[in-house]
Amino acid sequence: MTKVAIWFYIFAFLLYFISFLGAFSIGLYILLPTIFVLLIGIAVNLGLYKIHKYNVVPMITSIVICGIPYPLWQFLIHNVDDYYIFYPFMFFG
């Protein structure tokens, strides 16, 4: 499970980096899948997608994860400045 979660984290970082590169055009829209992939990686790391007798836990987890990124994304793009969203990359530029 840990190897799978690492790939989700790597993919989320790559999406975040691509979002930084396109920050002034479509970069803020790429933040939505970045948040989604990061939350899926956290769920995999916590073991919420293990094989269960009933698939209720993975289904509820997926529904919750699908509901979180959009409000969080709306908050980020409307209330937080781009400088703070992409703060880790400000040391390179």
N, C-alpha and C positions, 0 to 999 in steps of 0.2 A: 504493500500500500504506500509506503514512503516514497518509493521510486516514482510511482504514478503522481503523487502529490508534488514532487519536485518538478515534474514536467509542467504541471499547471502553474506553479510559481514562476518558472522560467518564461512560459508563454505570457503570463500576466505582466511580467517585467518588460518583455519585448513589446507588448501592446502599449504599455505605459511610455516606453521610449519612442515608439512611433507616434503616439499621441503628443509627446513633447515636440517632435520634429514638425508636426503639422499643427502646432498650437494656434496659429493665427488663421487657419482655414477650417480644417475638419478635426483638429486635434481634440477638441472638447467632446465631440461625438464618439470618438474612439475610447473615451474614458468609460463609457457604459459597458462595453464588453470586457474591459479590463477589470472592473469591479466584479462583474459576473464570474469571470474565470478565477479571480482571486478567492471569491467565496466558495466556489466549487472545490478549489484546492484545499481550503481550510476544512470543508466538510469531509473530503477524502482523508485528510490527515487526522481528523478526529474519529474516523472509523464509522461515519454515518452511512456509508454506502457498502457495508459488508453484506454478505448474503444472509438474509433472514428467512425464517419460515414464512412470514408474511411480509409483503413489501410495503407496509404502511409507513415505516420510518423513512426509507429513501424517498417515497412519494411526498410525504409531508415536508421533508427537508428540501426537496426540489421546488415545491410550491413556495416555501418561505424564501428560498434563495432567489427565485424569479421575482418575488415582490420587493426585495430590498434594493437592488441596484438602481432602479429608476428614480425613486424618491431621493436617494443619496446623490445620484447624478444631478438631479434638479437642484438640490441644495448647493452642490459644488459649483455649478456653472452660474447660478444666480446670486449667490451670497459670498463666494470666496474668490479672491483675485487670482488670476493666472500665475502670478508670482509665487503664491503660496501653494498652489496645486502642483506646480513643477519645481518646487523649492530644491529638491536634491540635485537637479541639473544646473542650478544657478552658479554652482561652484566651478563649472567647466566653461562658463561663457563670460 
